[in-house]
Amino acid sequence: MTVQHNMTTTQFELHGFEVVQTLGMVRGIIVRSRSIFGTIGASLQTLVGGNITLLTNLCERTRQEALDLMLQHAGQLGANAVVGVRYDATEIMQGVTEVLAYGTAVVVQPRRG
């Protein structure tokens, strides 16, 4: 089971819910390299200026995959929410980047009264 996207927040509490159990840190890690075609295409886009859509799309897809892996990890622990969600990225070598999504897996229930 995977935690639903609407049950995540960068805050440390989820509006309308109370944390009843903390299960620990969860993470999703993706290591991605640019293809030669993507690099050439991005280089051509830099000549025109503005948003480099090839790289923007690659970054967005990579972050989404890291988030999805983190939510799967949280679900495996029995969580129904993740709080304190953050991203980090590190260039491992030229053209190869690690993207990490992490947060705290929790069990929440609707706040009473």
HELIX and SHEET records of a PDB file:
HELIX    1   1 HIS A    5  MET A    7  5                                   3    
HELIX    2   2 ILE A   36  VAL A   48  1                                  13    
HELIX    3   3 THR A   53  LEU A   77  1                                  25    
SHEET    1   A 3 PHE A  17  SER A  33  0                                        
SHEET    2   A 3 VAL A  96  PRO A 110 -1                                        
SHEET    3   A 3 ALA A  81  MET A  93 -1                                        
END                                                                             
